[in-house]
Amino acid sequence: MNNKWYSLFKVLLGPPLLVWNRPTIEGAENIPDEGAAILASNHQAVLDSFYLPLLVRRQITFPAKKEYFTTPGLTGRIQKFFFSSVGQIPVDRGAKDAGDALQAAAKSVLDKGDLLGIYPEGTRSPDGRVYKGRTGLARIAMPSGVPVVLIGMIGSGKANPIGTTIPRPAKVRILVSEPIDPRAWAVENGFDPDSREVMRPFTDYCMRRLAAMVGEDYVDVYASDVKKALEETGDYPEEARP
């Protein structure tokens, strides 16, 4: 994929972010120069989807929540223009068939030989720790057999905390793992890559590796459940307390 708007936004937004947050990337050579691959990242900030594309030569397509395309008013129109222009794919996370919609969107990207960016946690981490991943990652990776490259975001949550719009002057680092062959991983670990049983173990493996990469604790609870508990009670669930 070669979207002229994608390149334009990198030119317009890149210099300020490079100066303000000084992002660096280690292991960029592990991202294939051509062909399909899945970049699976921990998720700390909205700007994760800016920092990574800024430092990766190839265009990355991320599934984006439908609200970015349907919000009314001037802000909504600007959001829709931006996310549409850079080739993002709207997905209704609240729909009953959200998982099927994500897989269809992902397949359309991978079938073109492009890079798919995905946040297995499904939402931003409330505290920087790495949370339990949704199995959509495995359900995309196993049938396709394309390599999975883990992306560790460090510092983006400090640069762009939840609830903020203007970035803060915190340094951002990006770590890139060597590619993982999902089907080979399944066989090596005693799973049938075409079975349902492999989906959770492979997802957990990726999330625990991500936690180790970025030096954060792994929390075996969905971040969305933790956020809900914090909103309703002001406290963490017992199993997710720091």
Backbone as numpy.savetxt, mean C-alpha at the origin, in Angstrom:
# Nx Ny Nz CAx CAy CAz Cx Cy Cz
2.41 1.14 -18.43 1.56 2.34 -18.43 2.44 3.58 -18.43
2.07 4.57 -19.25 2.81 5.82 -19.28 1.82 6.96 -19.35
1.42 7.48 -18.21 0.41 8.52 -18.12 1.11 9.87 -17.99
0.85 10.78 -18.96 1.54 12.08 -18.95 1.23 12.88 -17.69
0.00 12.73 -17.16 -0.35 13.46 -15.94 0.45 12.96 -14.75
0.71 11.65 -14.74 1.51 11.05 -13.67 2.89 11.71 -13.64
3.50 11.82 -14.81 4.82 12.46 -14.89 4.75 13.92 -14.50
3.68 14.60 -14.90 3.54 16.02 -14.58 3.43 16.24 -13.07
2.62 15.41 -12.41 2.47 15.56 -10.96 3.79 15.28 -10.24
4.60 14.35 -10.76 5.90 14.09 -10.16 6.79 15.33 -10.29
6.70 16.01 -11.43 7.50 17.20 -11.65 7.04 18.33 -10.74
5.71 18.47 -10.56 5.18 19.57 -9.76 5.32 19.33 -8.26
5.02 18.11 -7.82 5.02 17.82 -6.39 6.35 17.28 -5.88
7.15 16.73 -6.79 8.39 16.11 -6.38 9.37 17.05 -5.69
9.74 18.17 -6.32 10.74 19.04 -5.70 10.40 19.50 -4.29
9.16 19.96 -4.01 8.86 20.37 -2.63 9.00 19.23 -1.62
8.54 18.03 -2.00 8.64 16.89 -1.08 10.09 16.44 -0.90
10.88 16.52 -1.98 12.29 16.14 -1.88 13.03 17.06 -0.93
12.69 18.34 -0.96 13.35 19.31 -0.09 12.83 19.20 1.35
11.51 19.05 1.48 10.87 19.12 2.79 11.07 17.85 3.61
10.97 16.70 2.94 11.03 15.43 3.67 12.25 14.57 3.32
13.05 14.98 2.37 14.32 14.34 2.04 14.18 12.82 1.90
13.18 12.32 1.15 12.97 10.88 1.06 14.13 10.17 0.37
14.47 9.00 0.89 15.49 8.16 0.28 14.92 6.77 0.08
15.53 6.01 -0.82 15.06 4.65 -1.07 16.26 3.71 -1.11
16.12 2.57 -0.47 17.17 1.54 -0.44 16.60 0.26 -1.03
17.27 -0.26 -2.04 16.82 -1.51 -2.66 15.94 -1.30 -3.87
15.95 -0.11 -4.45 15.10 0.16 -5.61 15.39 -0.79 -6.76
16.62 -1.31 -6.82 16.98 -2.25 -7.88 16.20 -3.55 -7.79
15.52 -3.81 -6.66 14.72 -5.03 -6.51 13.36 -4.93 -7.20
12.98 -3.74 -7.60 11.74 -3.57 -8.35 12.02 -3.88 -9.81
11.30 -4.83 -10.41 11.61 -5.22 -11.80 11.57 -4.03 -12.75
12.50 -4.02 -13.70 12.55 -2.96 -14.70 11.40 -3.04 -15.68
10.84 -4.24 -15.82 9.70 -4.43 -16.72 8.88 -5.61 -16.23
7.65 -5.68 -16.70 6.77 -6.78 -16.31 6.00 -6.49 -15.04
4.98 -7.29 -14.82 4.08 -7.08 -13.68 4.74 -7.45 -12.37
4.37 -6.70 -11.33 4.81 -6.99 -9.97 3.86 -6.30 -9.00
3.81 -6.82 -7.78 2.98 -6.23 -6.73 3.91 -5.60 -5.70
3.71 -4.32 -5.44 4.46 -3.63 -4.39 3.55 -3.54 -3.18
3.85 -4.32 -2.14 3.00 -4.40 -0.95 3.67 -3.62 0.17
3.00 -2.57 0.63 3.61 -1.63 1.57 2.84 -1.53 2.87
3.59 -1.26 3.97 2.90 -0.82 5.18 2.35 0.57 4.91
1.40 1.00 5.72 0.67 2.24 5.38 0.61 3.15 6.60
1.35 4.26 6.52 1.39 5.21 7.62 0.69 6.52 7.29
0.67 6.90 6.01 0.21 8.24 5.66 -0.38 8.28 4.26
-1.23 9.27 4.02 -1.76 9.49 2.68 -0.61 9.70 1.70
0.42 10.41 2.15 1.54 10.73 1.27 2.44 9.54 0.96
2.16 8.36 1.54 2.88 7.15 1.12 2.76 6.97 -0.39
1.58 7.31 -0.92 1.31 7.14 -2.35 1.95 8.23 -3.19
2.65 9.18 -2.55 3.41 10.20 -3.25 4.90 9.90 -3.15
5.36 9.58 -1.94 6.79 9.36 -1.73 7.31 8.19 -2.58
6.58 7.08 -2.58 7.05 5.91 -3.31 7.10 6.16 -4.82
6.02 6.64 -5.45 6.10 6.93 -6.89 7.18 7.95 -7.23
7.43 8.87 -6.32 8.45 9.90 -6.57 9.83 9.29 -6.77
10.11 8.18 -6.06 11.44 7.60 -6.10 11.54 6.32 -6.92
10.43 5.92 -7.55 10.44 4.73 -8.40 10.25 5.18 -9.86
11.11 4.70 -10.73 11.08 5.14 -12.14 9.78 4.76 -12.83
9.32 3.52 -12.61 8.11 3.05 -13.30 6.86 3.59 -12.63
5.80 3.71 -13.41 4.53 4.16 -12.84 3.90 3.05 -12.00
3.32 3.44 -10.87 2.65 2.51 -9.95 1.17 2.86 -9.92
0.32 1.87 -10.00 -1.12 2.09 -9.89 -1.61 1.53 -8.56
-2.26 2.39 -7.78 -2.83 1.99 -6.49 -4.35 1.95 -6.58
-5.00 0.91 -6.06 -6.45 1.00 -5.86 -6.72 2.10 -4.83
-7.69 2.95 -5.10 -8.00 4.06 -4.18 -9.46 3.96 -3.77
-9.76 4.39 -2.54 -11.13 4.29 -2.07 -12.05 5.17 -2.91
-13.25 4.66 -3.13 -14.22 5.29 -4.03 -14.50 6.74 -3.66
-14.44 7.05 -2.35 -14.77 8.41 -1.88 -13.87 9.47 -2.50
-12.66 9.09 -2.92 -11.77 10.06 -3.55 -12.32 10.51 -4.91
-13.22 9.71 -5.47 -13.76 10.01 -6.80 -15.19 10.55 -6.74
-15.83 10.49 -5.58 -17.25 10.84 -5.49 -17.55 11.97 -4.51
-16.53 12.50 -3.83 -16.77 13.59 -2.87 -17.30 14.82 -3.59
-18.39 15.42 -3.10 -18.95 16.60 -3.78 -18.13 17.87 -3.53
-18.42 18.90 -4.29 -17.79 20.20 -4.09 -16.46 20.33 -4.80
-15.83 21.49 -4.60 -14.57 21.78 -5.27 -13.48 20.80 -4.87
-13.40 20.50 -3.56 -12.38 19.56 -3.10 -12.56 18.21 -3.76
-13.82 17.78 -3.87 -14.10 16.50 -4.51 -13.69 16.48 -5.97
-13.94 17.58 -6.68 -13.57 17.64 -8.10 -12.06 17.61 -8.27
-11.35 18.30 -7.37 -9.90 18.29 -7.44 -9.36 16.89 -7.16
-9.93 16.24 -6.13 -9.51 14.87 -5.81 -9.74 13.94 -7.00
-10.94 14.03 -7.58 -11.27 13.14 -8.68 -10.33 13.36 -9.85
-10.05 14.62 -10.16 -9.14 14.93 -11.26 -7.76 14.35 -10.99
-7.27 14.56 -9.77 -5.93 14.07 -9.46 -5.85 12.55 -9.55
-6.74 11.86 -8.83 -6.65 10.41 -8.79 -6.95 9.77 -10.15
-7.84 10.37 -10.93 -8.11 9.86 -12.27 -6.93 10.08 -13.18
-6.32 11.26 -13.07 -5.22 11.62 -13.96 -4.02 10.70 -13.79
-3.76 10.28 -12.57 -2.57 9.44 -12.34 -2.90 7.95 -12.40
-4.09 7.62 -12.91 -4.39 6.23 -13.20 -4.80 5.39 -12.03
-5.24 6.03 -10.92 -5.67 5.24 -9.77 -7.03 4.59 -10.04
-7.30 3.49 -9.37 -8.51 2.71 -9.62 -9.44 2.82 -8.42
-10.67 3.32 -8.63 -11.61 3.42 -7.51 -12.15 2.06 -7.10
-12.17 1.81 -5.79 -12.71 0.56 -5.24 -13.62 0.91 -4.08
-14.83 0.38 -4.08 -15.79 0.61 -3.00 -15.50 -0.38 -1.88
-14.81 0.09 -0.84 -14.40 -0.80 0.23 -15.57 -1.30 1.07
-16.68 -0.57 1.03 -17.81 -0.95 1.85 -18.77 -1.90 1.16
-18.56 -2.17 -0.12 -19.46 -3.04 -0.87 -19.28 -4.50 -0.47
-20.35 -5.28 -0.64 -20.28 -6.70 -0.31 -19.28 -7.43 -1.18
-19.12 -6.97 -2.42 -18.19 -7.62 -3.35 -16.88 -6.84 -3.46
-16.51 -6.11 -2.39 -15.31 -5.28 -2.44 -14.07 -6.11 -2.77
-14.00 -7.33 -2.22 -12.85 -8.18 -2.49 -12.76 -8.56 -3.96
-13.90 -8.89 -4.55 -13.93 -9.24 -5.98 -13.56 -8.04 -6.83
-14.04 -6.85 -6.42 -13.75 -5.64 -7.17 -12.26 -5.32 -7.14
-11.65 -5.52 -5.96 -10.21 -5.29 -5.84 -9.44 -6.25 -6.73
-9.83 -7.52 -6.72 -9.12 -8.50 -7.54 -9.25 -8.19 -9.03
-10.44 -7.76 -9.44 -10.65 -7.42 -10.85 -9.80 -6.21 -11.25
-9.76 -5.21 -10.36 -8.96 -4.02 -10.63 -7.48 -4.39 -10.70
-7.04 -5.21 -9.76 -5.64 -5.63 -9.73 -5.27 -6.41 -10.99
-6.15 -7.30 -11.40 -5.89 -8.13 -12.59 -5.73 -7.25 -13.83
-6.54 -6.18 -13.90 -6.45 -5.30 -15.08 -5.10 -4.60 -15.14
-4.50 -4.33 -13.98 -3.18 -3.70 -13.94 -2.09 -4.72 -14.28
-2.14 -5.87 -13.63 -1.10 -6.87 -13.81 -1.11 -7.47 -15.21
-2.30 -7.60 -15.80 -2.39 -8.16 -17.16 -1.71 -7.27 -18.18
-1.55 -5.99 -17.85 -0.86 -5.05 -18.75 0.65 -5.07 -18.52
1.09 -5.83 -17.53 2.51 -5.87 -17.22 2.97 -4.69 -16.39
2.03 -4.06 -15.65 2.34 -2.87 -14.87 2.59 -3.20 -13.41
2.98 -2.17 -12.66 3.21 -2.31 -11.22 1.93 -1.97 -10.47
1.55 -2.85 -9.55 0.39 -2.63 -8.70 0.87 -2.31 -7.29
0.45 -1.18 -6.75 0.75 -0.85 -5.37 -0.44 -1.20 -4.48
-0.18 -1.81 -3.34 -1.28 -2.21 -2.47 -0.85 -2.07 -1.01
-1.80 -1.68 -0.17 -1.58 -1.57 1.27 -2.39 -2.68 1.94
-1.76 -3.81 2.26 -2.52 -4.94 2.82 -3.25 -4.62 4.12
-2.76 -3.64 4.90 -3.46 -3.29 6.15 -4.83 -2.71 5.88
-5.05 -2.19 4.69 -6.36 -1.68 4.31 -6.64 -0.26 4.74
-5.89 0.24 5.69 -6.05 1.60 6.18 -4.74 2.01 6.84
-4.59 3.30 7.12 -3.36 3.76 7.74 -3.24 3.27 9.19
-2.01 2.94 9.55 -1.75 2.52 10.93 -2.05 3.67 11.88
-2.75 3.41 12.98 -3.05 4.49 13.93 -1.85 4.93 14.76
-0.77 4.15 14.77 0.34 4.48 15.66 1.72 4.11 15.11
1.80 3.76 13.85 3.09 3.44 13.25 3.45 1.97 13.28
2.79 1.18 14.13 3.04 -0.26 14.14 2.45 -0.89 12.88
2.87 -2.11 12.58 2.37 -2.82 11.41 1.27 -3.77 11.84
0.10 -3.64 11.22 -1.08 -4.39 11.63 -1.38 -5.56 10.68
-2.26 -6.40 11.12 -2.68 -7.59 10.38 -3.13 -7.21 8.97
-2.69 -7.98 7.98 -3.02 -7.69 6.59 -4.28 -8.39 6.13
-4.97 -7.77 5.23 -6.10 -8.40 4.55 -5.57 -9.39 3.51
-6.28 -10.49 3.32 -5.77 -11.53 2.44 -5.93 -11.21 0.96
-6.45 -10.03 0.65 -6.53 -9.63 -0.75 -5.17 -9.68 -1.43
-4.11 -9.38 -0.67 -2.76 -9.47 -1.22 -2.49 -10.87 -1.76
-2.74 -11.88 -0.95 -2.47 -13.26 -1.36 -3.42 -13.69 -2.47
-4.68 -13.25 -2.41 -5.66 -13.66 -3.42 -5.36 -13.03 -4.78
-4.57 -11.98 -4.79 -4.10 -11.41 -6.05 -2.80 -12.09 -6.48
-1.90 -12.30 -5.52 -0.57 -12.80 -5.84 -0.55 -14.26 -6.27
-1.28 -15.12 -5.56 -1.19 -16.56 -5.83 -1.68 -16.94 -7.23
-2.87 -16.50 -7.66 -3.30 -16.88 -9.01 -2.42 -16.28 -10.11
-1.96 -15.06 -9.89 -1.17 -14.39 -10.93 0.25 -14.91 -10.98
0.79 -15.27 -9.81 2.17 -15.75 -9.76 3.20 -14.66 -9.95
2.79 -13.39 -9.98 3.76 -12.31 -10.19 4.53 -12.06 -8.91
5.74 -11.55 -8.99 6.54 -11.32 -7.78 5.92 -10.27 -6.87
6.09 -10.50 -5.58 5.66 -9.54 -4.56 6.91 -8.89 -3.98
6.95 -7.57 -4.03 8.07 -6.81 -3.47 7.53 -6.03 -2.27
8.14 -6.23 -1.11 7.68 -5.55 0.10 8.31 -4.16 0.20
7.48 -3.18 0.55 7.91 -1.79 0.65 7.73 -1.32 2.09
8.84 -0.99 2.74 8.78 -0.52 4.12 8.87 0.99 4.18
7.81 1.64 4.61 7.78 3.09 4.76 8.19 3.44 6.18
9.19 4.31 6.32 9.67 4.74 7.63 9.62 6.27 7.69
8.95 6.79 8.69 8.92 8.23 8.90 7.79 8.97 8.23
7.07 8.32 7.32 5.99 9.03 6.62 4.85 9.39 7.56
4.65 8.57 8.60 3.60 8.88 9.57 3.93 10.12 10.39
5.21 10.41 10.56 5.61 11.63 11.27 5.55 12.83 10.32
5.84 12.59 9.05 5.79 13.67 8.07 4.36 14.07 7.74
3.46 13.10 7.76 2.07 13.35 7.37 1.14 12.57 8.32
1.07 12.99 9.60 0.22 12.27 10.57 -1.25 12.28 10.14
-1.98 11.28 10.59 -3.42 11.22 10.31 -4.08 12.51 10.78
-4.88 13.10 9.90 -5.57 14.33 10.24 -4.88 15.60 9.76
-3.65 15.45 9.20 -2.93 16.61 8.71 -2.93 16.66 7.19
-2.82 17.85 6.64 -2.76 18.03 5.19 -1.38 18.50 4.75
-0.82 19.46 5.48 0.48 20.00 5.13 1.57 19.13 5.76
2.51 18.62 4.95 3.57 17.76 5.51 4.44 18.49 6.52
4.92 17.74 7.49 5.86 18.26 8.47 7.28 17.89 8.03
8.29 18.63 8.50 9.66 18.41 8.01 10.35 17.20 8.65
9.77 16.02 8.46 10.36 14.79 8.97 10.94 14.00 7.81
12.07 13.35 8.03 12.71 12.58 6.98 11.98 11.27 6.73
11.87 10.91 5.47 11.18 9.68 5.06 12.18 8.73 4.41
12.14 7.46 4.84 12.97 6.42 4.24 12.07 5.33 3.67
12.51 4.75 2.57 11.78 3.65 1.94 12.73 2.48 1.75
12.34 1.32 2.27 13.13 0.10 2.13 12.40 -0.87 1.20
13.15 -1.51 0.32 12.56 -2.40 -0.69 13.16 -3.79 -0.54
12.31 -4.79 -0.40 12.80 -6.17 -0.24 13.11 -6.78 -1.61
13.80 -7.90 -1.57 13.97 -8.69 -2.79 12.62 -9.29 -3.16
12.38 -9.53 -4.46 11.09 -10.08 -4.88 10.82 -11.45 -4.27
9.57 -11.68 -3.93 9.12 -12.97 -3.40 8.26 -13.64 -4.46
8.58 -14.88 -4.79 7.75 -15.66 -5.70 6.64 -16.30 -4.85
5.39 -15.84 -4.96 4.35 -16.32 -4.04 4.06 -17.81 -4.17
4.05 -18.30 -5.37 3.72 -19.72 -5.56 4.87 -20.61 -5.08
6.09 -20.17 -5.32 7.22 -20.94 -4.80 7.22 -20.92 -3.28
6.87 -19.77 -2.68 6.79 -19.69 -1.22 5.77 -20.68 -0.69
4.63 -20.77 -1.37 3.58 -21.69 -0.93 4.08 -23.13 -0.92
4.71 -23.55 -2.02 5.20 -24.92 -2.13 6.28 -25.20 -1.08
7.20 -24.24 -0.91 8.28 -24.41 0.06 7.77 -24.54 1.49
6.59 -23.96 1.75 6.05 -23.98 3.10 4.90 -24.98 3.25
4.79 -25.89 2.29 3.85 -27.00 2.42 2.42 -26.68 2.07
2.19 -25.64 1.26 0.83 -25.27 0.87 0.63 -25.46 -0.63
-0.61 -25.76 -0.99 -1.01 -25.75 -2.39 -1.27 -24.29 -2.76
-0.53 -23.71 -3.73 -0.72 -22.30 -4.06 -2.11 -21.97 -4.59
-2.87 -23.00 -4.99 -4.22 -22.76 -5.49 -5.29 -23.01 -4.43
-4.86 -23.24 -3.19 -5.82 -23.52 -2.13 -6.15 -22.26 -1.34
-7.26 -22.28 -0.64 -7.64 -21.17 0.22 -6.76 -21.12 1.47
-6.23 -22.28 1.85 -5.47 -22.38 3.09 -4.18 -21.56 3.07
-3.66 -21.24 1.89 -2.39 -20.54 1.80 -2.53 -19.03 1.99
-3.75 -18.52 1.84 -3.94 -17.07 1.78 -3.54 -16.36 3.08
-4.01 -16.85 4.21 -3.69 -16.20 5.48 -2.21 -16.35 5.85
-1.62 -17.57 5.74 -0.21 -17.69 6.10 0.71 -16.80 5.25
0.43 -16.71 3.95 1.29 -15.88 3.10 1.14 -14.41 3.46
-0.08 -13.97 3.72 -0.31 -12.58 4.11 0.40 -12.27 5.41
0.26 -13.17 6.40 0.92 -12.96 7.70 2.44 -12.91 7.54
2.97 -13.78 6.70 4.41 -13.78 6.45 4.87 -12.43 5.92
4.15 -11.90 4.96 4.51 -10.60 4.38 4.43 -9.48 5.42
3.38 -9.49 6.23 3.22 -8.41 7.21 4.27 -8.49 8.31
4.60 -9.68 8.73 5.64 -9.82 9.77 7.01 -9.41 9.22
7.26 -9.72 7.95 8.51 -9.27 7.34 8.54 -7.76 7.22
7.42 -7.17 6.88 7.36 -5.71 6.80 7.65 -5.08 8.16
7.06 -5.64 9.20 7.30 -5.12 10.55 8.78 -5.18 10.89
9.43 -6.30 10.55 10.86 -6.44 10.83 11.67 -5.44 10.01
11.26 -5.22 8.77 11.98 -4.29 7.90 12.00 -2.88 8.48
10.85 -2.44 8.97 10.75 -1.04 9.43 11.03 -0.89 10.92
11.31 -2.02 11.61 11.65 -1.95 13.02 10.48 -1.62 13.93
9.29 -2.06 13.56 8.08 -1.82 14.36 7.50 -3.15 14.83
6.71 -3.10 15.90 6.01 -4.28 16.37 4.94 -4.69 15.37
4.70 -5.99 15.29 3.59 -6.50 14.49 2.39 -6.72 15.41
1.23 -6.26 14.99 0.01 -6.40 15.78 -0.96 -7.29 15.01
-1.34 -8.41 15.58 -2.18 -9.39 14.89 -3.66 -9.03 15.04
-3.97 -7.79 14.75 -5.33 -7.26 14.80 -5.47 -6.31 13.61
-6.66 -6.25 13.02 -6.87 -5.33 11.91 -6.82 -3.88 12.41
-6.11 -3.03 11.68 -6.02 -1.61 12.05 -7.39 -0.95 12.07
-8.28 -1.37 11.19 -9.62 -0.78 11.15 -10.38 -1.06 12.44
-10.19 -2.25 13.03 -10.85 -2.58 14.29 -10.28 -1.75 15.44
-8.99 -1.50 15.39 -8.36 -0.68 16.42 -8.85 0.76 16.32
-8.93 1.27 15.11 -9.43 2.64 14.92 -10.87 2.78 15.42
-11.68 1.77 15.15 -13.07 1.80 15.59 -13.14 1.82 17.12
-12.32 1.01 17.76 -12.31 0.97 19.23 -11.84 2.31 19.81
-10.85 2.90 19.19 -10.34 4.19 19.66 -11.40 5.28 19.53
-12.17 5.23 18.43 -13.23 6.22 18.23 -14.36 6.03 19.23
-14.70 4.77 19.51 -15.87 4.49 20.36 -15.55 4.54 21.85
-14.34 4.14 22.24 -14.02 4.05 23.68 -12.84 4.92 24.10
-12.08 5.40 23.13 -10.89 6.16 23.46 -9.73 5.31 23.90
-9.85 3.99 23.76 -8.78 3.09 24.21 -8.60 1.97 23.20
-7.41 1.36 23.27 -7.10 0.23 22.40 -7.82 -1.02 22.87
-8.16 -1.93 21.95 -8.60 -3.27 22.39 -7.46 -3.93 23.19
-7.81 -4.78 24.09 -6.82 -5.42 24.97 -5.70 -6.06 24.17
-6.05 -6.74 23.08 -5.05 -7.50 22.32 -4.16 -6.62 21.45
-4.43 -5.31 21.39 -3.65 -4.43 20.53 -2.99 -3.28 21.29
-3.02 -3.32 22.60 -2.44 -2.22 23.36 -0.94 -2.15 23.19
-0.39 -0.95 23.00 1.06 -0.81 22.83 1.82 -1.30 24.07
